[in-house]
Amino acid sequence: MLERQPYADDHVGPYFLWPPFLSPGHPLLDFYRETGIGELAGQLLRADLAVQDPDFAQVATTIPPWPHRPGGPHVDGLTPGEADGRPGTFSLLARRMAHRP
Protein backbone atom coordinates (compact mmCIF):
# COMPACT_ATOMS: atom_id res chain seq x y z
CA MET A 1 0.00 0.00 0.00
CA LEU A 2 2.84 2.37 0.81
CA GLU A 3 4.35 1.67 -2.59
CA ARG A 4 1.06 2.63 -4.29
CA GLN A 5 0.47 5.66 -2.04
CA PRO A 6 3.93 6.80 -0.95
CA TYR A 7 4.57 9.66 1.42
CA ALA A 8 6.47 12.73 0.19
CA ASP A 9 10.27 12.42 0.14
CA ASP A 10 10.62 15.12 2.81
CA HIS A 11 7.85 13.76 5.08
CA VAL A 12 8.61 12.69 8.66
CA GLY A 13 6.17 11.75 11.37
CA PRO A 14 2.71 10.19 11.19
CA TYR A 15 1.40 8.95 7.85
CA PHE A 16 -2.00 7.27 7.52
CA LEU A 17 -3.77 5.27 4.84
CA TRP A 18 -7.48 4.38 5.02
CA PRO A 19 -8.01 1.48 2.58
CA PRO A 20 -11.72 0.76 2.02
CA PHE A 21 -12.98 -2.80 1.69
CA LEU A 22 -15.06 -2.14 -1.43
CA SER A 23 -15.06 -5.70 -2.72
CA PRO A 24 -14.47 -9.17 -1.28
CA GLY A 25 -10.92 -10.42 -1.16
CA HIS A 26 -9.10 -7.46 0.37
CA PRO A 27 -6.04 -8.92 2.15
CA LEU A 28 -6.64 -6.99 5.38
CA LEU A 29 -10.29 -8.05 5.55
CA ASP A 30 -9.28 -11.63 4.78
CA PHE A 31 -6.72 -11.44 7.61
CA TYR A 32 -9.40 -10.11 9.98
CA ARG A 33 -11.72 -12.98 9.14
CA GLU A 34 -9.13 -15.77 9.03
CA THR A 35 -7.64 -14.91 12.43
CA GLY A 36 -10.98 -14.71 14.26
CA ILE A 37 -10.54 -11.11 15.38
CA GLY A 38 -14.30 -10.48 15.10
CA GLU A 39 -15.12 -13.42 17.34
CA LEU A 40 -12.54 -12.27 19.88
CA ALA A 41 -13.93 -8.71 19.81
CA GLY A 42 -17.43 -10.12 20.27
CA GLN A 43 -16.39 -11.39 23.69
CA LEU A 44 -16.09 -7.74 24.78
CA LEU A 45 -19.72 -6.95 23.89
CA ARG A 46 -23.04 -7.64 25.54
CA ALA A 47 -24.74 -10.82 24.35
CA ASP A 48 -27.44 -8.83 22.50
CA LEU A 49 -24.86 -6.98 20.37
CA ALA A 50 -23.06 -8.29 17.31
CA VAL A 51 -19.72 -7.45 15.77
CA GLN A 52 -19.94 -6.03 12.27
CA ASP A 53 -17.25 -6.68 9.70
CA PRO A 54 -15.17 -3.55 9.15
CA ASP A 55 -15.59 -1.64 5.90
CA PHE A 56 -12.14 -0.02 6.00
CA ALA A 57 -8.84 -0.17 7.84
CA GLN A 58 -6.49 2.44 9.20
CA VAL A 59 -2.86 1.84 8.36
CA ALA A 60 -0.86 4.10 10.68
CA THR A 61 2.86 4.48 10.15
CA THR A 62 5.49 6.82 11.52
CA ILE A 63 8.24 7.94 9.17
CA PRO A 64 11.60 8.44 10.93
CA PRO A 65 13.30 10.42 12.18
CA TRP A 66 10.43 11.38 14.49
CA PRO A 67 11.21 11.93 18.17
CA HIS A 68 7.58 11.84 19.33
CA ARG A 69 5.65 8.71 20.17
CA PRO A 70 2.73 8.33 17.74
CA GLY A 71 -0.05 9.17 20.18
CA GLY A 72 -0.67 7.66 23.57
CA PRO A 73 -2.85 4.70 24.45
CA HIS A 74 -6.51 5.44 23.80
CA VAL A 75 -9.88 3.92 22.96
CA ASP A 76 -11.59 5.47 19.97
CA GLY A 77 -15.22 6.42 20.49
CA LEU A 78 -15.12 7.57 24.12
CA THR A 79 -15.45 11.19 23.11
CA PRO A 80 -17.70 12.70 22.07
CA GLY A 81 -20.10 10.46 23.92
CA GLU A 82 -23.80 9.87 23.46
CA ALA A 83 -26.32 12.35 24.90
CA ASP A 84 -27.06 10.03 27.84
CA GLY A 85 -23.37 9.83 28.79
CA ARG A 86 -22.60 6.45 27.22
CA PRO A 87 -19.46 6.16 25.08
CA GLY A 88 -19.95 6.55 21.36
CA THR A 89 -18.83 3.96 18.85
CA PHE A 90 -15.87 1.85 19.75
CA SER A 91 -12.91 0.73 17.66
CA LEU A 92 -10.65 -2.21 18.25
CA LEU A 93 -7.02 -1.45 17.55
CA ALA A 94 -4.75 -4.20 16.27
CA ARG A 95 -1.16 -3.06 16.27
CA ARG A 96 1.86 -4.59 14.64
CA MET A 97 5.21 -3.14 15.53
CA ALA A 98 7.79 -3.14 12.77
CA HIS A 99 11.15 -4.35 13.96
CA ARG A 100 14.07 -2.29 12.84
CA PRO A 101 17.66 -3.36 13.55
Biopython code that builds the backbone (N, CA, C, O; Angstrom):
import numpy as np
from Bio.PDB.StructureBuilder import StructureBuilder

atoms = [
    (1, "MET", "N", (0.822, -1.194, 0.000)),
    (1, "MET", "CA", (0.000, 0.000, 0.000)),
    (1, "MET", "C", (0.861, 1.250, 0.000)),
    (1, "MET", "O", (0.555, 2.230, -0.679)),
    (2, "LEU", "N", (1.945, 1.206, 0.772)),
    (2, "LEU", "CA", (2.836, 2.370, 0.809)),
    (2, "LEU", "C", (3.516, 2.590, -0.535)),
    (2, "LEU", "O", (3.810, 3.727, -0.906)),
    (3, "GLU", "N", (3.767, 1.515, -1.260)),
    (3, "GLU", "CA", (4.354, 1.675, -2.592)),
    (3, "GLU", "C", (3.375, 2.349, -3.538)),
    (3, "GLU", "O", (3.778, 3.156, -4.376)),
    (4, "ARG", "N", (2.073, 2.023, -3.411)),
    (4, "ARG", "CA", (1.060, 2.629, -4.290)),
    (4, "ARG", "C", (0.684, 4.035, -3.855)),
    (4, "ARG", "O", (0.285, 4.848, -4.688)),
    (5, "GLN", "N", (0.802, 4.338, -2.574)),
    (5, "GLN", "CA", (0.471, 5.662, -2.036)),
    (5, "GLN", "C", (1.617, 6.132, -1.151)),
    (5, "GLN", "O", (1.468, 6.216, 0.068)),
    (6, "PRO", "N", (2.755, 6.439, -1.756)),
    (6, "PRO", "CA", (3.926, 6.797, -0.949)),
    (6, "PRO", "C", (3.784, 8.178, -0.301)),
    (6, "PRO", "O", (3.051, 9.043, -0.779)),
    (7, "TYR", "N", (4.496, 8.344, 0.777)),
    (7, "TYR", "CA", (4.570, 9.656, 1.425)),
    (7, "TYR", "C", (5.599, 10.495, 0.673)),
    (7, "TYR", "O", (6.430, 9.958, -0.059)),
    (8, "ALA", "N", (5.542, 11.812, 0.857)),
    (8, "ALA", "CA", (6.475, 12.728, 0.195)),
    (8, "ALA", "C", (7.898, 12.459, 0.672)),
    (8, "ALA", "O", (8.107, 12.052, 1.815)),
    (9, "ASP", "N", (8.862, 12.684, -0.193)),
    (9, "ASP", "CA", (10.266, 12.420, 0.139)),
    (9, "ASP", "C", (10.727, 13.150, 1.396)),
    (9, "ASP", "O", (11.576, 12.639, 2.127)),
    (10, "ASP", "N", (10.184, 14.334, 1.660)),
    (10, "ASP", "CA", (10.617, 15.122, 2.806)),
    (10, "ASP", "C", (9.715, 14.926, 4.039)),
    (10, "ASP", "O", (9.853, 15.646, 5.028)),
    (11, "HIS", "N", (8.803, 13.964, 3.979)),
    (11, "HIS", "CA", (7.854, 13.756, 5.078)),
    (11, "HIS", "C", (8.497, 12.977, 6.224)),
    (11, "HIS", "O", (9.176, 11.975, 6.000)),
    (12, "VAL", "N", (8.278, 13.442, 7.444)),
    (12, "VAL", "CA", (8.611, 12.695, 8.656)),
    (12, "VAL", "C", (7.397, 12.742, 9.571)),
    (12, "VAL", "O", (6.584, 13.663, 9.486)),
    (13, "GLY", "N", (7.277, 11.765, 10.432)),
    (13, "GLY", "CA", (6.166, 11.747, 11.372)),
    (13, "GLY", "C", (5.032, 10.849, 10.914)),
    (13, "GLY", "O", (5.228, 9.974, 10.071)),
    (14, "PRO", "N", (3.845, 11.063, 11.469)),
    (14, "PRO", "CA", (2.709, 10.189, 11.191)),
    (14, "PRO", "C", (2.291, 10.231, 9.724)),
    (14, "PRO", "O", (2.299, 11.284, 9.087)),
    (15, "TYR", "N", (1.928, 9.070, 9.210)),
    (15, "TYR", "CA", (1.398, 8.951, 7.852)),
    (15, "TYR", "C", (0.334, 7.864, 7.885)),
    (15, "TYR", "O", (0.602, 6.745, 8.325)),
    (16, "PHE", "N", (-0.865, 8.182, 7.426)),
    (16, "PHE", "CA", (-2.002, 7.274, 7.523)),
    (16, "PHE", "C", (-2.555, 6.937, 6.150)),
    (16, "PHE", "O", (-2.571, 7.775, 5.249)),
    (17, "LEU", "N", (-3.004, 5.712, 6.003)),
    (17, "LEU", "CA", (-3.769, 5.269, 4.842)),
    (17, "LEU", "C", (-5.074, 4.683, 5.367)),
    (17, "LEU", "O", (-5.099, 4.086, 6.444)),
    (18, "TRP", "N", (-6.156, 4.850, 4.612)),
    (18, "TRP", "CA", (-7.476, 4.385, 5.018)),
    (18, "TRP", "C", (-8.062, 3.506, 3.909)),
    (18, "TRP", "O", (-9.014, 3.921, 3.248)),
    (19, "PRO", "N", (-7.517, 2.301, 3.687)),
    (19, "PRO", "CA", (-8.014, 1.482, 2.583)),
    (19, "PRO", "C", (-9.436, 0.986, 2.833)),
    (19, "PRO", "O", (-9.709, 0.360, 3.858)),
    (20, "PRO", "N", (-10.350, 1.271, 1.885)),
    (20, "PRO", "CA", (-11.723, 0.759, 2.016)),
    (20, "PRO", "C", (-11.807, -0.685, 1.540)),
    (20, "PRO", "O", (-11.050, -1.104, 0.664)),
    (21, "PHE", "N", (-12.716, -1.429, 2.110)),
    (21, "PHE", "CA", (-12.982, -2.804, 1.692)),
    (21, "PHE", "C", (-14.185, -2.770, 0.754)),
    (21, "PHE", "O", (-15.293, -3.135, 1.147)),
    (22, "LEU", "N", (-13.968, -2.332, -0.482)),
    (22, "LEU", "CA", (-15.061, -2.143, -1.432)),
    (22, "LEU", "C", (-15.534, -3.448, -2.053)),
    (22, "LEU", "O", (-16.688, -3.550, -2.470)),
    (23, "SER", "N", (-14.674, -4.431, -2.119)),
    (23, "SER", "CA", (-15.058, -5.701, -2.718)),
    (23, "SER", "C", (-14.454, -6.833, -1.897)),
    (23, "SER", "O", (-13.486, -6.624, -1.166)),
    (24, "PRO", "N", (-15.023, -8.026, -2.015)),
    (24, "PRO", "CA", (-14.466, -9.166, -1.276)),
    (24, "PRO", "C", (-13.031, -9.443, -1.716)),
    (24, "PRO", "O", (-12.639, -9.136, -2.842)),
    (25, "GLY", "N", (-12.266, -10.026, -0.811)),
    (25, "GLY", "CA", (-10.922, -10.419, -1.162)),
    (25, "GLY", "C", (-9.834, -9.431, -0.805)),
    (25, "GLY", "O", (-8.687, -9.618, -1.210)),
    (26, "HIS", "N", (-10.154, -8.375, -0.054)),
    (26, "HIS", "CA", (-9.102, -7.457, 0.374)),
    (26, "HIS", "C", (-8.236, -8.188, 1.390)),
    (26, "HIS", "O", (-8.771, -8.801, 2.313)),
    (27, "PRO", "N", (-6.899, -8.142, 1.248)),
    (27, "PRO", "CA", (-6.040, -8.921, 2.149)),
    (27, "PRO", "C", (-6.209, -8.578, 3.625)),
    (27, "PRO", "O", (-6.100, -9.468, 4.468)),
    (28, "LEU", "N", (-6.467, -7.334, 3.960)),
    (28, "LEU", "CA", (-6.643, -6.989, 5.379)),
    (28, "LEU", "C", (-7.963, -7.525, 5.923)),
    (28, "LEU", "O", (-8.031, -7.966, 7.071)),
    (29, "LEU", "N", (-9.009, -7.488, 5.105)),
    (29, "LEU", "CA", (-10.286, -8.049, 5.547)),
    (29, "LEU", "C", (-10.186, -9.572, 5.644)),
    (29, "LEU", "O", (-10.728, -10.175, 6.571)),
    (30, "ASP", "N", (-9.501, -10.184, 4.699)),
    (30, "ASP", "CA", (-9.276, -11.629, 4.777)),
    (30, "ASP", "C", (-8.517, -11.981, 6.054)),
    (30, "ASP", "O", (-8.867, -12.945, 6.735)),
    (31, "PHE", "N", (-7.492, -11.216, 6.379)),
    (31, "PHE", "CA", (-6.720, -11.443, 7.608)),
    (31, "PHE", "C", (-7.624, -11.337, 8.836)),
    (31, "PHE", "O", (-7.559, -12.178, 9.733)),
    (32, "TYR", "N", (-8.461, -10.310, 8.876)),
    (32, "TYR", "CA", (-9.399, -10.110, 9.976)),
    (32, "TYR", "C", (-10.283, -11.343, 10.159)),
    (32, "TYR", "O", (-10.470, -11.826, 11.276)),
    (33, "ARG", "N", (-10.812, -11.836, 9.068)),
    (33, "ARG", "CA", (-11.724, -12.979, 9.143)),
    (33, "ARG", "C", (-10.989, -14.276, 9.482)),
    (33, "ARG", "O", (-11.455, -15.050, 10.319)),
    (34, "GLU", "N", (-9.856, -14.516, 8.846)),
    (34, "GLU", "CA", (-9.129, -15.774, 9.033)),
    (34, "GLU", "C", (-8.574, -15.928, 10.448)),
    (34, "GLU", "O", (-8.455, -17.049, 10.942)),
    (35, "THR", "N", (-8.236, -14.833, 11.100)),
    (35, "THR", "CA", (-7.644, -14.907, 12.431)),
    (35, "THR", "C", (-8.674, -14.895, 13.556)),
    (35, "THR", "O", (-8.313, -15.071, 14.720)),
    (36, "GLY", "N", (-9.948, -14.690, 13.231)),
    (36, "GLY", "CA", (-10.985, -14.705, 14.256)),
    (36, "GLY", "C", (-11.044, -13.458, 15.113)),
    (36, "GLY", "O", (-11.547, -13.498, 16.236)),
    (37, "ILE", "N", (-10.540, -12.358, 14.600)),
    (37, "ILE", "CA", (-10.540, -11.108, 15.378)),
    (37, "ILE", "C", (-11.960, -10.694, 15.736)),
    (37, "ILE", "O", (-12.199, -10.232, 16.852)),
    (38, "GLY", "N", (-12.909, -10.850, 14.814)),
    (38, "GLY", "CA", (-14.298, -10.479, 15.097)),
    (38, "GLY", "C", (-14.883, -11.276, 16.247)),
    (38, "GLY", "O", (-15.564, -10.726, 17.113)),
    (39, "GLU", "N", (-14.615, -12.579, 16.252)),
    (39, "GLU", "CA", (-15.121, -13.418, 17.340)),
    (39, "GLU", "C", (-14.497, -13.012, 18.678)),
    (39, "GLU", "O", (-15.179, -12.975, 19.702)),
    (40, "LEU", "N", (-13.219, -12.712, 18.659)),
    (40, "LEU", "CA", (-12.545, -12.266, 19.875)),
    (40, "LEU", "C", (-13.138, -10.942, 20.362)),
    (40, "LEU", "O", (-13.408, -10.780, 21.552)),
    (41, "ALA", "N", (-13.337, -10.002, 19.446)),
    (41, "ALA", "CA", (-13.929, -8.710, 19.813)),
    (41, "ALA", "C", (-15.346, -8.887, 20.342)),
    (41, "ALA", "O", (-15.777, -8.148, 21.227)),
    (42, "GLY", "N", (-16.070, -9.860, 19.807)),
    (42, "GLY", "CA", (-17.428, -10.117, 20.269)),
    (42, "GLY", "C", (-17.496, -10.493, 21.738)),
    (42, "GLY", "O", (-18.526, -10.290, 22.381)),
    (43, "GLN", "N", (-16.426, -11.032, 22.273)),
    (43, "GLN", "CA", (-16.392, -11.390, 23.688)),
    (43, "GLN", "C", (-16.377, -10.154, 24.586)),
    (43, "GLN", "O", (-16.611, -10.260, 25.789)),
    (44, "LEU", "N", (-16.105, -8.988, 24.009)),
    (44, "LEU", "CA", (-16.086, -7.743, 24.780)),
    (44, "LEU", "C", (-17.444, -7.046, 24.785)),
    (44, "LEU", "O", (-17.615, -6.032, 25.461)),
    (45, "LEU", "N", (-18.407, -7.578, 24.041)),
    (45, "LEU", "CA", (-19.715, -6.947, 23.890)),
    (45, "LEU", "C", (-20.786, -7.682, 24.683)),
    (45, "LEU", "O", (-20.619, -8.846, 25.046)),
    (46, "ARG", "N", (-21.884, -6.988, 24.945)),
    (46, "ARG", "CA", (-23.045, -7.637, 25.541)),
    (46, "ARG", "C", (-23.562, -8.709, 24.597)),
    (46, "ARG", "O", (-23.347, -8.638, 23.387)),
    (47, "ALA", "N", (-24.241, -9.696, 25.151)),
    (47, "ALA", "CA", (-24.738, -10.819, 24.349)),
    (47, "ALA", "C", (-25.724, -10.380, 23.278)),
    (47, "ALA", "O", (-25.843, -11.051, 22.252)),
    (48, "ASP", "N", (-26.439, -9.269, 23.482)),
    (48, "ASP", "CA", (-27.435, -8.832, 22.503)),
    (48, "ASP", "C", (-26.839, -7.944, 21.398)),
    (48, "ASP", "O", (-27.573, -7.433, 20.553)),
    (49, "LEU", "N", (-25.527, -7.764, 21.405)),
    (49, "LEU", "CA", (-24.863, -6.978, 20.365)),
    (49, "LEU", "C", (-24.020, -7.893, 19.487)),
    (49, "LEU", "O", (-23.539, -8.934, 19.933)),
    (50, "ALA", "N", (-23.853, -7.493, 18.252)),
    (50, "ALA", "CA", (-23.063, -8.292, 17.313)),
    (50, "ALA", "C", (-21.925, -7.450, 16.748)),
    (50, "ALA", "O", (-22.036, -6.230, 16.622)),
    (51, "VAL", "N", (-20.848, -8.115, 16.418)),
    (51, "VAL", "CA", (-19.718, -7.454, 15.771)),
    (51, "VAL", "C", (-20.010, -7.367, 14.279)),
    (51, "VAL", "O", (-20.435, -8.345, 13.663)),
    (52, "GLN", "N", (-19.785, -6.219, 13.715)),
    (52, "GLN", "CA", (-19.941, -6.033, 12.271)),
    (52, "GLN", "C", (-18.568, -6.106, 11.622)),
    (52, "GLN", "O", (-17.583, -5.629, 12.184)),
    (53, "ASP", "N", (-18.505, -6.703, 10.435)),
    (53, "ASP", "CA", (-17.246, -6.683, 9.696)),
    (53, "ASP", "C", (-16.869, -5.243, 9.391)),
    (53, "ASP", "O", (-17.738, -4.432, 9.072)),
    (54, "PRO", "N", (-15.597, -4.917, 9.483)),
    (54, "PRO", "CA", (-15.167, -3.554, 9.153)),
    (54, "PRO", "C", (-15.330, -3.282, 7.666)),
    (54, "PRO", "O", (-15.299, -4.203, 6.850)),
    (55, "ASP", "N", (-15.506, -2.000, 7.319)),
    (55, "ASP", "CA", (-15.592, -1.643, 5.905)),
    (55, "ASP", "C", (-14.364, -0.851, 5.446)),
    (55, "ASP", "O", (-14.283, -0.436, 4.290)),
    (56, "PHE", "N", (-13.417, -0.647, 6.355)),
    (56, "PHE", "CA", (-12.144, -0.023, 5.996)),
    (56, "PHE", "C", (-11.145, -0.330, 7.103)),
    (56, "PHE", "O", (-11.508, -0.835, 8.165)),
    (57, "ALA", "N", (-9.899, -0.020, 6.841)),
    (57, "ALA", "CA", (-8.843, -0.174, 7.841)),
    (57, "ALA", "C", (-8.104, 1.154, 7.968)),
    (57, "ALA", "O", (-8.169, 1.998, 7.074)),
    (58, "GLN", "N", (-7.424, 1.326, 9.049)),
    (58, "GLN", "CA", (-6.491, 2.439, 9.201)),
    (58, "GLN", "C", (-5.103, 1.831, 9.259)),
    (58, "GLN", "O", (-4.812, 1.003, 10.123)),
    (59, "VAL", "N", (-4.252, 2.244, 8.341)),
    (59, "VAL", "CA", (-2.861, 1.838, 8.365)),
    (59, "VAL", "C", (-2.081, 3.054, 8.849)),
    (59, "VAL", "O", (-1.957, 4.048, 8.133)),
    (60, "ALA", "N", (-1.560, 2.971, 10.056)),
    (60, "ALA", "CA", (-0.858, 4.097, 10.678)),
    (60, "ALA", "C", (0.633, 3.790, 10.725)),
    (60, "ALA", "O", (1.047, 2.782, 11.297)),
    (61, "THR", "N", (1.415, 4.638, 10.137)),
    (61, "THR", "CA", (2.863, 4.479, 10.149)),
    (61, "THR", "C", (3.497, 5.758, 10.680)),
    (61, "THR", "O", (2.867, 6.815, 10.698)),
    (62, "THR", "N", (4.717, 5.652, 11.101)),
    (62, "THR", "CA", (5.492, 6.818, 11.516)),
    (62, "THR", "C", (6.799, 6.779, 10.747)),
    (62, "THR", "O", (7.544, 5.801, 10.805)),
    (63, "ILE", "N", (7.065, 7.860, 10.024)),
    (63, "ILE", "CA", (8.244, 7.939, 9.172)),
    (63, "ILE", "C", (9.372, 8.593, 9.970)),
    (63, "ILE", "O", (9.237, 9.738, 10.401)),
    (64, "PRO", "N", (10.486, 7.875, 10.173)),
    (64, "PRO", "CA", (11.602, 8.445, 10.931)),
    (64, "PRO", "C", (12.375, 9.466, 10.101)),
    (64, "PRO", "O", (12.260, 9.461, 8.875)),
    (65, "PRO", "N", (13.148, 10.330, 10.721)),
    (65, "PRO", "CA", (13.299, 10.421, 12.176)),
    (65, "PRO", "C", (12.144, 11.214, 12.773)),
    (65, "PRO", "O", (11.796, 12.279, 12.262)),
    (66, "TRP", "N", (11.558, 10.717, 13.829)),
    (66, "TRP", "CA", (10.430, 11.375, 14.494)),
    (66, "TRP", "C", (10.577, 11.116, 15.978)),
    (66, "TRP", "O", (10.386, 9.987, 16.430)),
    (67, "PRO", "N", (10.917, 12.148, 16.749)),
    (67, "PRO", "CA", (11.212, 11.931, 18.168)),
    (67, "PRO", "C", (9.983, 11.696, 19.046)),
    (67, "PRO", "O", (10.119, 11.286, 20.198)),
    (68, "HIS", "N", (8.786, 11.952, 18.515)),
    (68, "HIS", "CA", (7.579, 11.839, 19.326)),
    (68, "HIS", "C", (6.974, 10.454, 19.183)),
    (68, "HIS", "O", (7.026, 9.851, 18.111)),
    (69, "ARG", "N", (6.405, 9.959, 20.262)),
    (69, "ARG", "CA", (5.646, 8.714, 20.173)),
    (69, "ARG", "C", (4.378, 8.997, 19.397)),
    (69, "ARG", "O", (3.794, 10.068, 19.564)),
    (70, "PRO", "N", (3.928, 8.082, 18.557)),
    (70, "PRO", "CA", (2.731, 8.335, 17.741)),
    (70, "PRO", "C", (1.444, 8.204, 18.545)),
    (70, "PRO", "O", (0.711, 7.227, 18.390)),
    (71, "GLY", "N", (1.170, 9.171, 19.393)),
    (71, "GLY", "CA", (-0.050, 9.171, 20.183)),
    (71, "GLY", "C", (0.075, 8.246, 21.378)),
    (71, "GLY", "O", (0.861, 7.299, 21.359)),
    (72, "GLY", "N", (-0.683, 8.512, 22.395)),
    (72, "GLY", "CA", (-0.670, 7.661, 23.572)),
    (72, "GLY", "C", (-1.763, 6.619, 23.486)),
    (72, "GLY", "O", (-2.579, 6.647, 22.564)),
    (73, "PRO", "N", (-1.788, 5.709, 24.426)),
    (73, "PRO", "CA", (-2.854, 4.705, 24.452)),
    (73, "PRO", "C", (-4.216, 5.379, 24.529)),
    (73, "PRO", "O", (-4.390, 6.367, 25.243)),
    (74, "HIS", "N", (-5.169, 4.844, 23.797)),
    (74, "HIS", "CA", (-6.505, 5.435, 23.802)),
    (74, "HIS", "C", (-7.513, 4.428, 23.262)),
    (74, "HIS", "O", (-7.144, 3.441, 22.625)),
    (75, "VAL", "N", (-8.784, 4.690, 23.526)),
    (75, "VAL", "CA", (-9.884, 3.915, 22.964)),
    (75, "VAL", "C", (-10.715, 4.876, 22.137)),
    (75, "VAL", "O", (-11.286, 5.829, 22.666)),
    (76, "ASP", "N", (-10.781, 4.623, 20.834)),
    (76, "ASP", "CA", (-11.594, 5.467, 19.968)),
    (76, "ASP", "C", (-13.054, 5.352, 20.373)),
    (76, "ASP", "O", (-13.507, 4.285, 20.788)),
    (77, "GLY", "N", (-13.785, 6.444, 20.255)),
    (77, "GLY", "CA", (-15.221, 6.418, 20.489)),
    (77, "GLY", "C", (-15.650, 6.886, 21.861)),
    (77, "GLY", "O", (-16.847, 7.048, 22.100)),
    (78, "LEU", "N", (-14.705, 7.113, 22.782)),
    (78, "LEU", "CA", (-15.120, 7.567, 24.115)),
    (78, "LEU", "C", (-15.574, 9.013, 24.106)),
    (78, "LEU", "O", (-16.427, 9.400, 24.904)),
    (79, "THR", "N", (-15.024, 9.802, 23.226)),
    (79, "THR", "CA", (-15.449, 11.193, 23.108)),
    (79, "THR", "C", (-15.597, 11.534, 21.636)),
    (79, "THR", "O", (-14.755, 11.099, 20.851)),
    (80, "PRO", "N", (-16.585, 12.265, 21.212)),
    (80, "PRO", "CA", (-17.699, 12.697, 22.067)),
    (80, "PRO", "C", (-18.627, 11.527, 22.354)),
    (80, "PRO", "O", (-18.808, 10.643, 21.517)),
    (81, "GLY", "N", (-19.200, 11.534, 23.523)),
    (81, "GLY", "CA", (-20.096, 10.460, 23.923)),
    (81, "GLY", "C", (-21.513, 10.699, 23.446)),
    (81, "GLY", "O", (-21.814, 11.703, 22.801)),
    (82, "GLU", "N", (-22.379, 9.748, 23.778)),
    (82, "GLU", "CA", (-23.797, 9.873, 23.456)),
    (82, "GLU", "C", (-24.448, 10.862, 24.430)),
    (82, "GLU", "O", (-23.884, 11.172, 25.480)),
    (83, "ALA", "N", (-25.618, 11.345, 24.079)),
    (83, "ALA", "CA", (-26.315, 12.353, 24.902)),
    (83, "ALA", "C", (-26.575, 11.870, 26.326)),
    (83, "ALA", "O", (-26.590, 12.672, 27.260)),
    (84, "ASP", "N", (-26.782, 10.549, 26.499)),
    (84, "ASP", "CA", (-27.062, 10.032, 27.845)),
    (84, "ASP", "C", (-25.791, 9.697, 28.627)),
    (84, "ASP", "O", (-25.872, 9.132, 29.718)),
    (85, "GLY", "N", (-24.616, 10.040, 28.081)),
    (85, "GLY", "CA", (-23.368, 9.830, 28.792)),
    (85, "GLY", "C", (-22.620, 8.560, 28.418)),
    (85, "GLY", "O", (-21.468, 8.377, 28.812)),
    (86, "ARG", "N", (-23.278, 7.672, 27.650)),
    (86, "ARG", "CA", (-22.595, 6.452, 27.220)),
    (86, "ARG", "C", (-21.493, 6.794, 26.225)),
    (86, "ARG", "O", (-21.566, 7.819, 25.549)),
    (87, "PRO", "N", (-20.469, 5.942, 26.130)),
    (87, "PRO", "CA", (-19.463, 6.157, 25.084)),
    (87, "PRO", "C", (-20.091, 6.034, 23.704)),
    (87, "PRO", "O", (-21.111, 5.366, 23.532)),
    (88, "GLY", "N", (-19.483, 6.677, 22.735)),
    (88, "GLY", "CA", (-19.946, 6.550, 21.356)),
    (88, "GLY", "C", (-19.480, 5.230, 20.771)),
    (88, "GLY", "O", (-19.306, 4.253, 21.498)),
    (89, "THR", "N", (-19.280, 5.196, 19.483)),
    (89, "THR", "CA", (-18.828, 3.958, 18.855)),
    (89, "THR", "C", (-17.473, 3.572, 19.394)),
    (89, "THR", "O", (-16.770, 4.391, 19.985)),
    (90, "PHE", "N", (-17.116, 2.342, 19.192)),
    (90, "PHE", "CA", (-15.868, 1.852, 19.750)),
    (90, "PHE", "C", (-15.087, 1.161, 18.643)),
    (90, "PHE", "O", (-15.660, 0.464, 17.805)),
    (91, "SER", "N", (-13.788, 1.358, 18.648)),
    (91, "SER", "CA", (-12.914, 0.730, 17.656)),
    (91, "SER", "C", (-11.947, -0.192, 18.373)),
    (91, "SER", "O", (-11.495, 0.096, 19.481)),
    (92, "LEU", "N", (-11.640, -1.295, 17.731)),
    (92, "LEU", "CA", (-10.646, -2.209, 18.246)),
    (92, "LEU", "C", (-9.370, -1.967, 17.472)),
    (92, "LEU", "O", (-9.371, -1.983, 16.241)),
    (93, "LEU", "N", (-8.298, -1.746, 18.177)),
    (93, "LEU", "CA", (-7.021, -1.449, 17.552)),
    (93, "LEU", "C", (-6.153, -2.699, 17.567)),
    (93, "LEU", "O", (-5.888, -3.272, 18.624)),
    (94, "ALA", "N", (-5.717, -3.111, 16.393)),
    (94, "ALA", "CA", (-4.748, -4.202, 16.274)),
    (94, "ALA", "C", (-3.449, -3.574, 15.803)),
    (94, "ALA", "O", (-3.409, -2.925, 14.758)),
    (95, "ARG", "N", (-2.408, -3.763, 16.560)),
    (95, "ARG", "CA", (-1.162, -3.055, 16.267)),
    (95, "ARG", "C", (-0.046, -4.043, 15.992)),
    (95, "ARG", "O", (0.134, -5.015, 16.725)),
    (96, "ARG", "N", (0.687, -3.793, 14.949)),
    (96, "ARG", "CA", (1.862, -4.588, 14.635)),
    (96, "ARG", "C", (3.046, -3.641, 14.650)),
    (96, "ARG", "O", (3.059, -2.633, 13.944)),
    (97, "MET", "N", (4.018, -3.967, 15.442)),
    (97, "MET", "CA", (5.212, -3.145, 15.534)),
    (97, "MET", "C", (6.229, -3.662, 14.534)),
    (97, "MET", "O", (6.549, -4.851, 14.514)),
    (98, "ALA", "N", (6.730, -2.765, 13.710)),
    (98, "ALA", "CA", (7.790, -3.145, 12.773)),
    (98, "ALA", "C", (9.097, -3.190, 13.535)),
    (98, "ALA", "O", (9.406, -2.293, 14.319)),
    (99, "HIS", "N", (9.852, -4.233, 13.300)),
    (99, "HIS", "CA", (11.153, -4.350, 13.964)),
    (99, "HIS", "C", (12.206, -3.763, 13.058)),
    (99, "HIS", "O", (12.305, -4.117, 11.883)),
    (100, "ARG", "N", (12.980, -2.874, 13.606)),
    (100, "ARG", "CA", (14.071, -2.286, 12.842)),
    (100, "ARG", "C", (15.373, -2.552, 13.566)),
    (100, "ARG", "O", (15.471, -2.288, 14.765)),
    (101, "PRO", "N", (16.375, -3.068, 12.874)),
    (101, "PRO", "CA", (17.661, -3.358, 13.545)),
    (101, "PRO", "C", (18.363, -2.094, 13.994)),
    (101, "PRO", "O", (19.448, -2.162, 14.571)),
]
sb = StructureBuilder()
sb.init_structure("model")
sb.init_model(0)
sb.init_chain("A")
sb.init_seg("    ")
for serial, (resi, resn, name, xyz) in enumerate(atoms, 1):
    if name == "N":
        sb.init_residue(resn, " ", resi, " ")
    sb.init_atom(name, np.array(xyz, "f"), 0.0, 1.0, " ", f" {name:<3s}", serial, name[0])
structure = sb.get_structure()
